[in-house]
Amino acid sequence: MDRRSVEIELTGAAHATVLAGTSVLHRAVTDAVRQLDAEGAVDTYLLRYLHGEPHAPGTSR
Protein backbone atom coordinates (compact mmCIF):
# COMPACT_ATOMS: atom_id res chain seq x y z
CA MET A 1 0.00 0.00 0.00
CA ASP A 2 1.36 3.40 -0.96
CA ARG A 3 1.35 5.75 2.03
CA ARG A 4 3.18 8.75 0.62
CA SER A 5 1.85 12.14 1.60
CA VAL A 6 2.45 15.79 0.91
CA GLU A 7 2.19 18.55 3.48
CA ILE A 8 0.97 21.93 2.29
CA GLU A 9 0.27 25.21 4.01
CA LEU A 10 -2.73 27.28 2.98
CA THR A 11 -3.49 30.94 3.37
CA GLY A 12 -6.59 31.82 5.36
CA ALA A 13 -8.56 32.48 2.18
CA ALA A 14 -7.46 29.19 0.63
CA HIS A 15 -8.38 27.30 3.79
CA ALA A 16 -11.87 28.87 3.81
CA THR A 17 -12.31 27.96 0.13
CA VAL A 18 -11.34 24.34 0.75
CA LEU A 19 -13.74 24.10 3.68
CA ALA A 20 -16.60 25.59 1.65
CA GLY A 21 -15.89 23.27 -1.27
CA THR A 22 -15.69 20.22 0.96
CA SER A 23 -19.26 20.62 2.19
CA VAL A 24 -20.52 21.13 -1.37
CA LEU A 25 -18.65 18.04 -2.57
CA HIS A 26 -19.88 15.97 0.37
CA ARG A 27 -23.47 17.00 -0.36
CA ALA A 28 -23.09 16.15 -4.06
CA VAL A 29 -21.66 12.69 -3.34
CA THR A 30 -24.35 12.01 -0.73
CA ASP A 31 -27.08 12.98 -3.20
CA ALA A 32 -25.54 10.81 -5.93
CA VAL A 33 -25.32 7.79 -3.62
CA ARG A 34 -28.94 8.28 -2.51
CA GLN A 35 -30.01 8.41 -6.15
CA LEU A 36 -28.08 5.24 -6.96
CA ASP A 37 -29.64 3.55 -3.94
CA ALA A 38 -33.13 4.59 -5.11
CA GLU A 39 -32.33 2.99 -8.46
CA GLY A 40 -31.03 -0.18 -6.80
CA ALA A 41 -27.56 0.34 -8.24
CA VAL A 42 -25.45 0.92 -5.13
CA ASP A 43 -22.04 -0.72 -4.96
CA THR A 44 -21.49 -1.92 -1.38
CA TYR A 45 -17.73 -1.39 -1.69
CA LEU A 46 -18.36 2.21 -2.73
CA LEU A 47 -20.66 2.78 0.23
CA ARG A 48 -18.12 1.34 2.66
CA TYR A 49 -15.40 3.52 1.17
CA LEU A 50 -17.51 6.68 1.35
CA HIS A 51 -18.42 5.97 4.96
CA GLY A 52 -14.80 5.24 5.89
CA GLU A 53 -15.61 1.67 6.89
CA PRO A 54 -13.04 -1.11 6.65
CA HIS A 55 -13.22 -3.61 3.82
CA ALA A 56 -15.13 -6.80 4.44
CA PRO A 57 -12.94 -9.76 5.47
CA GLY A 58 -11.70 -11.75 2.52
CA THR A 59 -11.83 -8.90 0.01
CA SER A 60 -8.76 -7.67 -1.79
CA ARG A 61 -9.84 -4.06 -2.15
All heavy atoms as TSV, in Angstrom:
chain	resi	resn	atom	element	x	y	z
A	1	MET	N	N	0.848	-1.170	0.000
A	1	MET	CA	C	0.000	0.000	0.000
A	1	MET	C	C	0.900	1.242	0.000
A	1	MET	O	O	1.851	1.334	0.761
A	1	MET	CB	C	-0.894	-0.016	1.241
A	1	MET	CG	C	-1.800	1.198	1.314
A	1	MET	SD	S	-2.861	1.229	2.753
A	1	MET	CE	C	-3.975	-0.081	2.352
A	2	ASP	N	N	0.605	2.161	-0.848
A	2	ASP	CA	C	1.362	3.402	-0.962
A	2	ASP	C	C	0.870	4.391	0.078
A	2	ASP	O	O	-0.300	4.737	0.110
A	2	ASP	CB	C	1.185	3.982	-2.367
A	2	ASP	CG	C	2.078	5.175	-2.619
A	2	ASP	OD1	O	2.733	5.650	-1.670
A	2	ASP	OD2	O	2.120	5.630	-3.764
A	3	ARG	N	N	1.757	4.842	0.959
A	3	ARG	CA	C	1.351	5.751	2.032
A	3	ARG	C	C	2.095	7.085	1.967
A	3	ARG	O	O	2.279	7.745	2.971
A	3	ARG	CB	C	1.573	5.097	3.381
A	3	ARG	CG	C	0.706	3.882	3.589
A	3	ARG	CD	C	0.932	3.277	4.933
A	3	ARG	NE	N	0.142	2.067	5.051
A	3	ARG	CZ	C	-0.887	1.933	5.860
A	3	ARG	NH1	N	-1.227	2.919	6.640
A	3	ARG	NH2	N	-1.551	0.824	5.903
A	4	ARG	N	N	2.510	7.471	0.771
A	4	ARG	CA	C	3.182	8.746	0.621
A	4	ARG	C	C	2.203	9.879	0.873
A	4	ARG	O	O	1.013	9.756	0.638
A	4	ARG	CB	C	3.766	8.896	-0.775
A	4	ARG	CG	C	4.939	7.965	-1.028
A	4	ARG	CD	C	5.439	8.143	-2.411
A	4	ARG	NE	N	4.489	7.432	-3.286
A	4	ARG	CZ	C	4.619	7.354	-4.596
A	4	ARG	NH1	N	5.610	7.938	-5.198
A	4	ARG	NH2	N	3.735	6.694	-5.301
A	5	SER	N	N	2.710	10.989	1.359
A	5	SER	CA	C	1.848	12.142	1.597
A	5	SER	C	C	2.618	13.419	1.306
A	5	SER	O	O	3.840	13.419	1.221
A	5	SER	CB	C	1.338	12.148	3.032
A	5	SER	OG	O	2.417	12.314	3.936
A	6	VAL	N	N	1.873	14.478	1.164
A	6	VAL	CA	C	2.450	15.791	0.908
A	6	VAL	C	C	1.845	16.754	1.923
A	6	VAL	O	O	0.637	16.749	2.138
A	6	VAL	CB	C	2.126	16.274	-0.524
A	6	VAL	CG1	C	2.613	17.694	-0.740
A	6	VAL	CG2	C	2.723	15.326	-1.547
A	7	GLU	N	N	2.672	17.553	2.528
A	7	GLU	CA	C	2.185	18.549	3.476
A	7	GLU	C	C	2.179	19.907	2.786
A	7	GLU	O	O	3.159	20.285	2.146
A	7	GLU	CB	C	3.085	18.603	4.707
A	7	GLU	CG	C	2.545	19.502	5.790
A	7	GLU	CD	C	3.383	19.432	7.056
A	7	GLU	OE1	O	3.883	18.340	7.368
A	7	GLU	OE2	O	3.530	20.471	7.697
A	8	ILE	N	N	1.066	20.609	2.892
A	8	ILE	CA	C	0.967	21.935	2.293
A	8	ILE	C	C	0.454	22.913	3.330
A	8	ILE	O	O	-0.196	22.532	4.299
A	8	ILE	CB	C	0.032	21.945	1.060
A	8	ILE	CG1	C	-1.378	21.504	1.451
A	8	ILE	CG2	C	0.581	21.071	-0.044
A	8	ILE	CD1	C	-2.393	21.686	0.355
A	9	GLU	N	N	0.785	24.158	3.145
A	9	GLU	CA	C	0.269	25.215	4.011
A	9	GLU	C	C	-0.616	26.116	3.166
A	9	GLU	O	O	-0.251	26.502	2.061
A	9	GLU	CB	C	1.420	26.011	4.614
A	9	GLU	CG	C	2.244	25.199	5.591
A	9	GLU	CD	C	3.321	26.023	6.268
A	9	GLU	OE1	O	3.139	27.260	6.403
A	9	GLU	OE2	O	4.328	25.434	6.654
A	10	LEU	N	N	-1.784	26.449	3.698
A	10	LEU	CA	C	-2.734	27.281	2.976
A	10	LEU	C	C	-2.862	28.646	3.631
A	10	LEU	O	O	-2.751	28.765	4.846
A	10	LEU	CB	C	-4.121	26.620	2.970
A	10	LEU	CG	C	-4.229	25.239	2.335
A	10	LEU	CD1	C	-5.627	24.689	2.544
A	10	LEU	CD2	C	-3.904	25.309	0.859
A	11	THR	N	N	-3.156	29.629	2.819
A	11	THR	CA	C	-3.490	30.939	3.371
A	11	THR	C	C	-4.880	30.830	3.991
A	11	THR	O	O	-5.602	29.858	3.768
A	11	THR	CB	C	-3.525	32.014	2.264
A	11	THR	OG1	O	-4.588	31.686	1.362
A	11	THR	CG2	C	-2.199	32.111	1.530
A	12	GLY	N	N	-5.260	31.824	4.755
A	12	GLY	CA	C	-6.587	31.825	5.363
A	12	GLY	C	C	-7.693	31.742	4.337
A	12	GLY	O	O	-8.673	31.012	4.498
A	13	ALA	N	N	-7.549	32.485	3.241
A	13	ALA	CA	C	-8.555	32.481	2.181
A	13	ALA	C	C	-8.625	31.112	1.505
A	13	ALA	O	O	-9.718	30.605	1.211
A	13	ALA	CB	C	-8.249	33.559	1.153
A	14	ALA	N	N	-7.488	30.507	1.260
A	14	ALA	CA	C	-7.464	29.188	0.625
A	14	ALA	C	C	-8.099	28.147	1.535
A	14	ALA	O	O	-8.852	27.286	1.088
A	14	ALA	CB	C	-6.036	28.786	0.274
A	15	HIS	N	N	-7.804	28.231	2.825
A	15	HIS	CA	C	-8.383	27.298	3.792
A	15	HIS	C	C	-9.911	27.423	3.809
A	15	HIS	O	O	-10.629	26.418	3.791
A	15	HIS	CB	C	-7.809	27.565	5.183
A	15	HIS	CG	C	-8.263	26.593	6.218
A	15	HIS	ND1	N	-7.826	25.293	6.254
A	15	HIS	CD2	C	-9.130	26.734	7.247
A	15	HIS	CE1	C	-8.403	24.678	7.261
A	15	HIS	NE2	N	-9.204	25.527	7.877
A	16	ALA	N	N	-10.421	28.641	3.813
A	16	ALA	CA	C	-11.866	28.873	3.806
A	16	ALA	C	C	-12.494	28.311	2.528
A	16	ALA	O	O	-13.588	27.730	2.564
A	16	ALA	CB	C	-12.167	30.361	3.943
A	17	THR	N	N	-11.812	28.474	1.408
A	17	THR	CA	C	-12.314	27.959	0.128
A	17	THR	C	C	-12.382	26.438	0.144
A	17	THR	O	O	-13.376	25.851	-0.303
A	17	THR	CB	C	-11.417	28.436	-1.027
A	17	THR	OG1	O	-11.424	29.866	-1.033
A	17	THR	CG2	C	-11.892	27.914	-2.355
A	18	VAL	N	N	-11.345	25.807	0.665
A	18	VAL	CA	C	-11.337	24.343	0.745
A	18	VAL	C	C	-12.470	23.858	1.649
A	18	VAL	O	O	-13.188	22.913	1.306
A	18	VAL	CB	C	-9.972	23.820	1.247
A	18	VAL	CG1	C	-10.036	22.339	1.585
A	18	VAL	CG2	C	-8.891	24.082	0.205
A	19	LEU	N	N	-12.659	24.502	2.779
A	19	LEU	CA	C	-13.742	24.098	3.682
A	19	LEU	C	C	-15.109	24.261	3.026
A	19	LEU	O	O	-15.975	23.389	3.149
A	19	LEU	CB	C	-13.691	24.901	4.982
A	19	LEU	CG	C	-12.555	24.559	5.936
A	19	LEU	CD1	C	-12.580	25.476	7.149
A	19	LEU	CD2	C	-12.632	23.104	6.363
A	20	ALA	N	N	-15.322	25.359	2.336
A	20	ALA	CA	C	-16.600	25.586	1.653
A	20	ALA	C	C	-16.814	24.546	0.555
A	20	ALA	O	O	-17.912	24.010	0.407
A	20	ALA	CB	C	-16.644	26.989	1.067
A	21	GLY	N	N	-15.784	24.252	-0.195
A	21	GLY	CA	C	-15.886	23.271	-1.273
A	21	GLY	C	C	-16.108	21.866	-0.765
A	21	GLY	O	O	-16.792	21.060	-1.398
A	22	THR	N	N	-15.540	21.547	0.385
A	22	THR	CA	C	-15.689	20.215	0.958
A	22	THR	C	C	-17.144	19.914	1.270
A	22	THR	O	O	-17.644	18.831	0.961
A	22	THR	CB	C	-14.828	20.075	2.227
A	22	THR	OG1	O	-13.465	20.271	1.871
A	22	THR	CG2	C	-14.976	18.707	2.860
A	23	SER	N	N	-17.855	20.872	1.856
A	23	SER	CA	C	-19.259	20.619	2.192
A	23	SER	C	C	-20.101	20.464	0.922
A	23	SER	O	O	-21.018	19.644	0.872
A	23	SER	CB	C	-19.819	21.719	3.085
A	23	SER	OG	O	-19.851	22.951	2.403
A	24	VAL	N	N	-19.798	21.244	-0.103
A	24	VAL	CA	C	-20.522	21.131	-1.371
A	24	VAL	C	C	-20.254	19.767	-2.004
A	24	VAL	O	O	-21.181	19.095	-2.474
A	24	VAL	CB	C	-20.125	22.269	-2.333
A	24	VAL	CG1	C	-20.683	22.038	-3.722
A	24	VAL	CG2	C	-20.564	23.612	-1.786
A	25	LEU	N	N	-19.005	19.343	-2.002
A	25	LEU	CA	C	-18.647	18.042	-2.575
A	25	LEU	C	C	-19.302	16.913	-1.785
A	25	LEU	O	O	-19.852	15.969	-2.365
A	25	LEU	CB	C	-17.129	17.866	-2.595
A	25	LEU	CG	C	-16.608	16.556	-3.167
A	25	LEU	CD1	C	-17.069	16.379	-4.607
A	25	LEU	CD2	C	-15.103	16.504	-3.065
A	26	HIS	N	N	-19.263	16.997	-0.468
A	26	HIS	CA	C	-19.883	15.966	0.371
A	26	HIS	C	C	-21.374	15.859	0.062
A	26	HIS	O	O	-21.923	14.762	-0.073
A	26	HIS	CB	C	-19.664	16.283	1.849
A	26	HIS	CG	C	-20.221	15.244	2.757
A	26	HIS	ND1	N	-21.486	15.315	3.264
A	26	HIS	CD2	C	-19.682	14.099	3.229
A	26	HIS	CE1	C	-21.716	14.258	4.022
A	26	HIS	NE2	N	-20.638	13.504	4.022
A	27	ARG	N	N	-22.033	16.991	-0.060
A	27	ARG	CA	C	-23.470	17.001	-0.358
A	27	ARG	C	C	-23.738	16.376	-1.741
A	27	ARG	O	O	-24.684	15.608	-1.911
A	27	ARG	CB	C	-24.010	18.428	-0.285
A	27	ARG	CG	C	-25.503	18.530	-0.281
A	27	ARG	CD	C	-26.027	19.911	0.075
A	27	ARG	NE	N	-25.183	21.021	-0.378
A	27	ARG	CZ	C	-24.599	21.897	0.443
A	27	ARG	NH1	N	-24.754	21.833	1.736
A	27	ARG	NH2	N	-23.849	22.870	-0.049
A	28	ALA	N	N	-22.911	16.692	-2.716
A	28	ALA	CA	C	-23.090	16.150	-4.065
A	28	ALA	C	C	-22.914	14.631	-4.078
A	28	ALA	O	O	-23.694	13.911	-4.710
A	28	ALA	CB	C	-22.109	16.807	-5.033
A	29	VAL	N	N	-21.894	14.140	-3.382
A	29	VAL	CA	C	-21.659	12.695	-3.335
A	29	VAL	C	C	-22.799	12.000	-2.594
A	29	VAL	O	O	-23.295	10.961	-3.034
A	29	VAL	CB	C	-20.292	12.379	-2.681
A	29	VAL	CG1	C	-20.153	10.892	-2.389
A	29	VAL	CG2	C	-19.159	12.864	-3.566
A	30	THR	N	N	-23.243	12.584	-1.483
A	30	THR	CA	C	-24.354	12.012	-0.731
A	30	THR	C	C	-25.606	11.922	-1.591
A	30	THR	O	O	-26.294	10.901	-1.610
A	30	THR	CB	C	-24.634	12.849	0.534
A	30	THR	OG1	O	-23.463	12.851	1.351
A	30	THR	CG2	C	-25.803	12.299	1.327
A	31	ASP	N	N	-25.908	12.984	-2.320
A	31	ASP	CA	C	-27.078	12.984	-3.201
A	31	ASP	C	C	-26.952	11.931	-4.300
A	31	ASP	O	O	-27.921	11.238	-4.622
A	31	ASP	CB	C	-27.292	14.364	-3.828
A	31	ASP	CG	C	-27.738	15.405	-2.818
A	31	ASP	OD1	O	-28.130	15.030	-1.689
A	31	ASP	OD2	O	-27.691	16.603	-3.161
A	32	ALA	N	N	-25.763	11.793	-4.859
A	32	ALA	CA	C	-25.543	10.807	-5.926
A	32	ALA	C	C	-25.715	9.388	-5.395
A	32	ALA	O	O	-26.339	8.544	-6.047
A	32	ALA	CB	C	-24.155	10.986	-6.527
A	33	VAL	N	N	-25.186	9.124	-4.204
A	33	VAL	CA	C	-25.318	7.788	-3.618
A	33	VAL	C	C	-26.779	7.494	-3.297
A	33	VAL	O	O	-27.266	6.388	-3.525
A	33	VAL	CB	C	-24.426	7.642	-2.364
A	33	VAL	CG1	C	-24.738	6.367	-1.605
A	33	VAL	CG2	C	-22.953	7.671	-2.766
A	34	ARG	N	N	-27.505	8.480	-2.783
A	34	ARG	CA	C	-28.937	8.281	-2.513
A	34	ARG	C	C	-29.700	7.960	-3.805
A	34	ARG	O	O	-30.588	7.109	-3.825
A	34	ARG	CB	C	-29.526	9.521	-1.861
A	34	ARG	CG	C	-29.188	9.632	-0.409
A	34	ARG	CD	C	-29.942	10.777	0.253
A	34	ARG	NE	N	-29.512	10.881	1.629
A	34	ARG	CZ	C	-29.270	12.017	2.252
A	34	ARG	NH1	N	-29.439	13.170	1.635
A	34	ARG	NH2	N	-28.886	12.024	3.503
A	35	GLN	N	N	-29.353	8.662	-4.864
A	35	GLN	CA	C	-30.014	8.411	-6.155
A	35	GLN	C	C	-29.702	7.009	-6.652
A	35	GLN	O	O	-30.593	6.292	-7.116
A	35	GLN	CB	C	-29.582	9.452	-7.194
A	35	GLN	CG	C	-30.241	9.289	-8.543
A	35	GLN	CD	C	-31.752	9.465	-8.501
A	35	GLN	OE1	O	-32.261	10.288	-7.752
A	35	GLN	NE2	N	-32.459	8.681	-9.284
A	36	LEU	N	N	-28.447	6.593	-6.553
A	36	LEU	CA	C	-28.082	5.237	-6.960
A	36	LEU	C	C	-28.820	4.202	-6.123
A	36	LEU	O	O	-29.283	3.187	-6.639
A	36	LEU	CB	C	-26.570	5.033	-6.839
A	36	LEU	CG	C	-25.712	5.735	-7.877
A	36	LEU	CD1	C	-24.244	5.617	-7.500
A	36	LEU	CD2	C	-25.962	5.182	-9.261
A	37	ASP	N	N	-28.935	4.466	-4.823
A	37	ASP	CA	C	-29.644	3.545	-3.938
A	37	ASP	C	C	-31.111	3.449	-4.347
A	37	ASP	O	O	-31.688	2.365	-4.389
A	37	ASP	CB	C	-29.521	4.010	-2.487
A	37	ASP	CG	C	-30.091	3.009	-1.511
A	37	ASP	OD1	O	-29.968	1.786	-1.749
A	37	ASP	OD2	O	-30.677	3.444	-0.497
A	38	ALA	N	N	-31.725	4.577	-4.673
A	38	ALA	CA	C	-33.129	4.590	-5.106
A	38	ALA	C	C	-33.319	3.782	-6.385
A	38	ALA	O	O	-34.377	3.198	-6.608
A	38	ALA	CB	C	-33.603	6.026	-5.313
A	39	GLU	N	N	-32.275	3.740	-7.208
A	39	GLU	CA	C	-32.334	2.988	-8.461
A	39	GLU	C	C	-31.889	1.533	-8.290
A	39	GLU	O	O	-31.869	0.771	-9.243
A	39	GLU	CB	C	-31.454	3.672	-9.514
A	39	GLU	CG	C	-31.934	5.060	-9.893
A	39	GLU	CD	C	-30.954	5.813	-10.761
A	39	GLU	OE1	O	-29.917	5.236	-11.160
A	39	GLU	OE2	O	-31.224	6.993	-11.052
A	40	GLY	N	N	-31.486	1.179	-7.064
A	40	GLY	CA	C	-31.027	-0.182	-6.796
A	40	GLY	C	C	-29.664	-0.484	-7.369
A	40	GLY	O	O	-29.328	-1.640	-7.595
A	41	ALA	N	N	-28.856	0.534	-7.585
A	41	ALA	CA	C	-27.561	0.344	-8.242
A	41	ALA	C	C	-26.372	0.654	-7.340
A	41	ALA	O	O	-25.298	0.975	-7.819
A	41	ALA	CB	C	-27.490	1.229	-9.482
A	42	VAL	N	N	-26.538	0.560	-6.036
A	42	VAL	CA	C	-25.453	0.917	-5.130
A	42	VAL	C	C	-24.420	-0.197	-5.048
A	42	VAL	O	O	-24.756	-1.366	-4.927
A	42	VAL	CB	C	-25.990	1.249	-3.727
A	42	VAL	CG1	C	-24.870	1.408	-2.722
A	42	VAL	CG2	C	-26.809	2.511	-3.778
A	43	ASP	N	N	-23.169	0.177	-5.121
A	43	ASP	CA	C	-22.040	-0.721	-4.963
A	43	ASP	C	C	-21.677	-0.723	-3.475
A	43	ASP	O	O	-21.324	0.308	-2.918
A	43	ASP	CB	C	-20.878	-0.201	-5.808
A	43	ASP	CG	C	-19.637	-1.062	-5.720
A	43	ASP	OD1	O	-19.446	-1.775	-4.716
A	43	ASP	OD2	O	-18.843	-1.003	-6.664
A	44	THR	N	N	-21.753	-1.874	-2.825
A	44	THR	CA	C	-21.487	-1.922	-1.380
A	44	THR	C	C	-20.049	-1.518	-1.052
A	44	THR	O	O	-19.797	-0.931	-0.006
A	44	THR	CB	C	-21.773	-3.315	-0.803
A	44	THR	OG1	O	-21.006	-4.283	-1.494
A	44	THR	CG2	C	-23.248	-3.652	-0.888
A	45	TYR	N	N	-19.115	-1.813	-1.928
A	45	TYR	CA	C	-17.730	-1.387	-1.693
A	45	TYR	C	C	-17.629	0.135	-1.718
A	45	TYR	O	O	-16.922	0.735	-0.917
A	45	TYR	CB	C	-16.773	-1.990	-2.730
A	45	TYR	CG	C	-16.636	-3.486	-2.608
A	45	TYR	CD1	C	-17.109	-4.325	-3.610
A	45	TYR	CD2	C	-16.030	-4.069	-1.494
A	45	TYR	CE1	C	-16.991	-5.701	-3.502
A	45	TYR	CE2	C	-15.902	-5.433	-1.381
A	45	TYR	CZ	C	-16.385	-6.246	-2.389
A	45	TYR	OH	O	-16.260	-7.604	-2.273
A	46	LEU	N	N	-18.343	0.753	-2.645
A	46	LEU	CA	C	-18.357	2.211	-2.732
A	46	LEU	C	C	-18.943	2.811	-1.458
A	46	LEU	O	O	-18.389	3.756	-0.889
A	46	LEU	CB	C	-19.146	2.674	-3.954
A	46	LEU	CG	C	-19.377	4.179	-4.080
A	46	LEU	CD1	C	-18.054	4.918	-4.193
A	46	LEU	CD2	C	-20.273	4.485	-5.260
A	47	LEU	N	N	-20.048	2.258	-0.999
A	47	LEU	CA	C	-20.660	2.777	0.228
A	47	LEU	C	C	-19.727	2.652	1.421
A	47	LEU	O	O	-19.597	3.578	2.215
A	47	LEU	CB	C	-21.972	2.044	0.520
A	47	LEU	CG	C	-23.136	2.398	-0.376
A	47	LEU	CD1	C	-24.342	1.534	-0.033
A	47	LEU	CD2	C	-23.490	3.865	-0.264
A	48	ARG	N	N	-19.067	1.514	1.549
A	48	ARG	CA	C	-18.115	1.342	2.659
A	48	ARG	C	C	-16.991	2.365	2.565
A	48	ARG	O	O	-16.582	2.941	3.567
A	48	ARG	CB	C	-17.549	-0.070	2.652
A	48	ARG	CG	C	-18.505	-1.096	3.156
A	48	ARG	CD	C	-17.798	-2.429	3.328
A	48	ARG	NE	N	-18.733	-3.396	3.824
A	48	ARG	CZ	C	-18.995	-4.553	3.228
A	48	ARG	NH1	N	-18.358	-4.888	2.134
A	48	ARG	NH2	N	-19.869	-5.374	3.737
A	49	TYR	N	N	-16.476	2.556	1.366
A	49	TYR	CA	C	-15.399	3.525	1.171
A	49	TYR	C	C	-15.849	4.931	1.549
A	49	TYR	O	O	-15.157	5.645	2.271
A	49	TYR	CB	C	-14.933	3.492	-0.288
A	49	TYR	CG	C	-13.926	4.563	-0.610
A	49	TYR	CD1	C	-12.605	4.428	-0.217
A	49	TYR	CD2	C	-14.309	5.718	-1.281
A	49	TYR	CE1	C	-11.679	5.414	-0.495
A	49	TYR	CE2	C	-13.396	6.706	-1.558
A	49	TYR	CZ	C	-12.083	6.555	-1.164
A	49	TYR	OH	O	-11.183	7.547	-1.438
A	50	LEU	N	N	-17.019	5.334	1.070
A	50	LEU	CA	C	-17.513	6.679	1.346
A	50	LEU	C	C	-17.792	6.905	2.827
A	50	LEU	O	O	-17.671	8.021	3.318
A	50	LEU	CB	C	-18.770	6.960	0.523
A	50	LEU	CG	C	-18.553	7.036	-0.987
A	50	LEU	CD1	C	-19.890	7.128	-1.702
A	50	LEU	CD2	C	-17.659	8.215	-1.351
A	51	HIS	N	N	-18.139	5.855	3.533
A	51	HIS	CA	C	-18.419	5.966	4.959
A	51	HIS	C	C	-17.178	5.734	5.806
A	51	HIS	O	O	-17.241	5.806	7.033
A	51	HIS	CB	C	-19.511	4.978	5.359
A	51	HIS	CG	C	-20.852	5.370	4.849
A	51	HIS	ND1	N	-21.967	5.375	5.621
A	51	HIS	CD2	C	-21.281	5.783	3.629
A	51	HIS	CE1	C	-23.010	5.760	4.924
A	51	HIS	NE2	N	-22.612	6.011	3.700
A	52	GLY	N	N	-16.041	5.444	5.164
A	52	GLY	CA	C	-14.803	5.243	5.891
A	52	GLY	C	C	-14.757	3.925	6.642
A	52	GLY	O	O	-13.985	3.766	7.580
A	53	GLU	N	N	-15.563	2.959	6.222
A	53	GLU	CA	C	-15.611	1.672	6.893
A	53	GLU	C	C	-14.539	0.759	6.333
A	53	GLU	O	O	-14.145	0.886	5.168
A	53	GLU	CB	C	-16.994	1.029	6.693
A	53	GLU	CG	C	-18.112	1.820	7.308
A	53	GLU	CD	C	-19.485	1.271	6.960
A	53	GLU	OE1	O	-19.575	0.174	6.353
A	53	GLU	OE2	O	-20.481	1.943	7.281
A	54	PRO	N	N	-14.066	-0.170	7.146
A	54	PRO	CA	C	-13.042	-1.115	6.648
A	54	PRO	C	C	-13.650	-2.059	5.619
A	54	PRO	O	O	-14.868	-2.255	5.567
A	54	PRO	CB	C	-12.629	-1.878	7.902
A	54	PRO	CG	C	-13.762	-1.733	8.849
A	54	PRO	CD	C	-14.428	-0.415	8.530
A	55	HIS	N	N	-12.776	-2.648	4.816
A	55	HIS	CA	C	-13.222	-3.607	3.816
A	55	HIS	C	C	-13.707	-4.860	4.509
A	55	HIS	O	O	-13.229	-5.225	5.574
A	55	HIS	CB	C	-12.087	-3.953	2.852
A	55	HIS	CG	C	-11.572	-2.770	2.107
A	55	HIS	ND1	N	-12.342	-2.055	1.226
A	55	HIS	CD2	C	-10.371	-2.154	2.120
A	55	HIS	CE1	C	-11.637	-1.063	0.732
A	55	HIS	NE2	N	-10.434	-1.095	1.267
A	56	ALA	N	N	-14.622	-5.546	3.893
A	56	ALA	CA	C	-15.131	-6.798	4.435
A	56	ALA	C	C	-14.010	-7.826	4.435
A	56	ALA	O	O	-13.161	-7.827	3.543
A	56	ALA	CB	C	-16.304	-7.290	3.607
A	57	PRO	N	N	-13.973	-8.701	5.431
A	57	PRO	CA	C	-12.941	-9.757	5.468
A	57	PRO	C	C	-12.977	-10.584	4.194
A	57	PRO	O	O	-14.048	-10.878	3.663
A	57	PRO	CB	C	-13.347	-10.614	6.674
A	57	PRO	CG	C	-14.210	-9.723	7.508
A	57	PRO	CD	C	-14.887	-8.786	6.557
A	58	GLY	N	N	-11.795	-10.910	3.706
A	58	GLY	CA	C	-11.700	-11.749	2.517
A	58	GLY	C	C	-11.741	-10.999	1.208
A	58	GLY	O	O	-11.684	-11.592	0.148
A	59	THR	N	N	-11.842	-9.659	1.247
A	59	THR	CA	C	-11.829	-8.897	0.009
A	59	THR	C	C	-10.429	-8.367	-0.226
A	59	THR	O	O	-9.674	-8.145	0.707
A	59	THR	CB	C	-12.821	-7.719	0.022
A	59	THR	OG1	O	-12.448	-6.824	1.063
A	59	THR	CG2	C	-14.240	-8.202	0.249
A	60	SER	N	N	-10.103	-8.138	-1.459
A	60	SER	CA	C	-8.758	-7.667	-1.788
A	60	SER	C	C	-8.707	-6.179	-2.036
A	60	SER	O	O	-7.691	-5.645	-2.399
A	60	SER	CB	C	-8.239	-8.418	-3.019
A	60	SER	OG	O	-9.080	-8.158	-4.115
A	61	ARG	N	N	-9.805	-5.494	-1.872
A	61	ARG	CA	C	-9.841	-4.063	-2.152
A	61	ARG	C	C	-9.335	-3.258	-1.012
A	61	ARG	O	O	-9.422	-3.384	0.083
A	61	ARG	CB	C	-11.252	-3.625	-2.504
A	61	ARG	CG	C	-11.670	-4.221	-3.818
A	61	ARG	CD	C	-13.024	-3.714	-4.169
A	61	ARG	NE	N	-13.431	-4.350	-5.387
A	61	ARG	CZ	C	-14.345	-3.888	-6.172
A	61	ARG	NH1	N	-14.983	-2.777	-5.896
A	61	ARG	NH2	N	-14.669	-4.514	-7.251
